[in-house]
Amino acid sequence: MFDEGLAQRVREILSENLGYEEKEMFGGIGFLLQGHMACGVIREDLIVRVGEENYTEALLQPDVELFDMTGRAMTGWVVVKETGYRKDSNLRDWVDQGASYSLTLPPK
């Protein structure tokens, strides 16, 4: 189950990008660009792929936590809680960060 309202907000930001697609995964929805997941929504959380080089800095932001679904944190990924993406401008910043990182990877 995932927050469809949040998913729609992310969709509106990303859907114009080349190679955009959505996949249901982890009990949520993932947003991919050129075959690489940029971000996703699980329950009411925003999951963002920030990359290893931006990981520590991202974790220092308010309302951001480790992304840990298996008992081991996924380096390069963070969870942004609702208060961290409530404003449209904050959501756009996080989604853009995930998109920017994903687009540095070679297309699949």
C-alpha positions in Angstrom: 0.0 0.0 0.0 1.3 3.5 -0.8 0.1 7.1 -0.7 -1.5 7.6 -4.1 -1.6 11.3 -3.6 2.2 11.5 -3.1 2.7 9.1 -6.0 0.7 11.5 -8.2 2.7 14.5 -7.1 6.0 12.6 -8.0 4.5 11.4 -11.3 3.7 15.0 -12.3 7.3 16.0 -11.7 9.0 13.1 -13.4 6.7 11.9 -16.2 8.1 14.2 -18.9 11.5 12.7 -18.6 12.9 10.5 -21.3 12.8 6.8 -20.3 10.2 7.4 -17.5 8.4 4.3 -16.2 6.7 3.1 -13.0 6.9 -0.2 -11.3 5.1 -1.5 -8.3 7.7 -2.9 -5.9 8.5 -3.3 -2.2 4.8 -2.9 -1.5 5.0 0.6 -3.0 5.7 2.2 -6.3 9.1 3.0 -7.9 9.8 5.7 -10.5 12.4 4.8 -13.0 14.4 6.9 -15.5 16.2 5.0 -18.3 15.8 1.8 -16.3 17.2 3.1 -13.0 15.0 3.8 -10.0 15.2 7.5 -9.1 12.7 7.5 -6.2 9.6 5.7 -4.9 6.8 5.8 -2.5 6.3 3.3 0.3 3.3 3.9 2.5 3.6 7.7 3.1 7.4 7.8 2.8 9.3 9.1 -0.1 12.4 7.0 -1.0 15.1 8.8 -2.9 18.2 7.5 -4.6 20.8 10.2 -3.8 24.0 8.2 -4.6 26.9 7.4 -2.3 28.6 10.8 -2.7 25.5 12.7 -1.5 24.4 10.1 1.1 25.9 11.5 4.3 24.8 15.1 3.5 21.3 13.9 2.7 21.1 12.0 6.0 21.9 15.3 7.8 18.7 16.9 6.4 15.7 17.3 8.7 13.0 14.5 8.3 15.4 12.1 6.5 16.2 8.6 7.7 18.2 5.6 6.6 16.4 3.4 4.0 16.4 0.0 5.6 14.0 -2.7 4.6 16.1 -5.8 5.3 18.0 -4.9 8.5 20.8 -3.4 6.6 20.7 0.2 5.4 20.9 0.7 1.6 23.8 3.1 1.1 22.9 5.8 -1.4 19.2 5.7 -0.6 17.3 7.7 2.0 13.7 7.9 3.3 12.1 11.4 3.4 9.3 11.6 6.0 6.1 13.5 5.1 7.2 16.8 6.9 10.3 16.8 4.6 8.3 16.8 1.3 5.0 18.4 2.4 5.9 21.6 0.5 5.8 21.2 -3.3 9.2 22.9 -3.6 10.8 20.5 -1.1 9.2 17.5 -2.9 10.6 18.8 -6.2 14.1 19.2 -4.7 14.1 15.6 -3.5 12.7 14.2 -6.7 15.0 16.2 -8.8 18.0 14.9 -6.8 16.9 11.3 -7.4 16.4 12.0 -11.1 19.7 13.8 -11.5 21.6 10.9 -9.9 19.7 8.2 -11.9 20.4 10.0 -15.1 24.2 9.8 -14.5 24.0 6.0 -14.8 24.2 4.3 -18.2 20.8 3.5 -19.6 19.6 -0.1 -19.2 
